[in-house]
Amino acid sequence: MKTLSVHEAKSGLSAVLAEVEATGESFLVCRHGKPVAELVPHRKRDRLGPHPVMRRIKIKYDPTEPLAEDEWPEDSR
C-alpha cells in the first residue's frame, strides 16, 4: 500500500485512479502524517451468491410439507 499526502492525492487524483485501476494497488491518504482515507480498487459483488446474513439462516423443517388442519390460520371474517 502506497502512502500519499492530501495535497498529492488532490493534485494527481486522475493519475492515482489510473494506477489503482491498472495495478489494483491501494493508497493511504494522510494529513500531517495521520491516515485519513484509503483508496482501494472497487470489487464487483456477485449477485448470484447468497447474502452473508442469509447464508447463516437454517430452516429446521420441510417448507414444502403441507400444513395440518390445525395449523391453518383462523378465518378473519
N, C-alpha and C positions, 0 to 999 in steps of 0.2 A: 504494500500500500504506500503510495507516494503522499507527501505532505505539501500543501500549498498554503500560502497566506491568503487572506481575504482579497488583498489587492491583486495578487497573481491570478486568483480564481476569477475576479471581476474582469480584469483586462484580457485574459486569454480563455474565456469560457468556451468559445467555439472550438478552439484547439483542444482543450481539455475534454470536451464532449466527444470530439472526433477520436481521441485516444482511448477513451472509455469504450466507445463503440467498436473500435478496431481491435483492441487488445483484451478487453474485458477486465481491465485493471481498475481497482478502486482508488479514490483520492480522499484524503482527510483535509478539510479546510479548517485552518486555525486562525484565531485572532489573538495577537500578542502571545503566541506560543501555546494557547489553550485550544483544544479541539472544539469546534462549533458545529460542524456538519460533516457528513460523509457522503461522497458522491460514488454511487455503486451502479453497475450495469443493471438494467431492467430485466427481470425474469418473467417470461410469459407463463401464466398459470395454465395448467392442464385442466380444461373444463370438463373432460370426460371422467377424471378421477373424483372419488368422493371427497367431500369437505372433511378436514381432520376431525372436527367435532362429530360429524355424522358417522365417521368410521368407528367411534367408540360406543355407539348405541347397539345394544344387544337385545334381540327380541326372543323371549323365552317361551313362545307359543307358536303354533302354526297359524299364520294370519289368513290362510286360505280355508281353514276349517270352518264349516258353517256354525252359526250361533245356535245354542239350545233354546227351547221355547221360553224359559225363564230369564234368558239373557237379553231378550229384545227389549228396547225401551218402551215405557208405557205410552199409550195413545195420548197425545197432548190436546185433545178436543175438550 
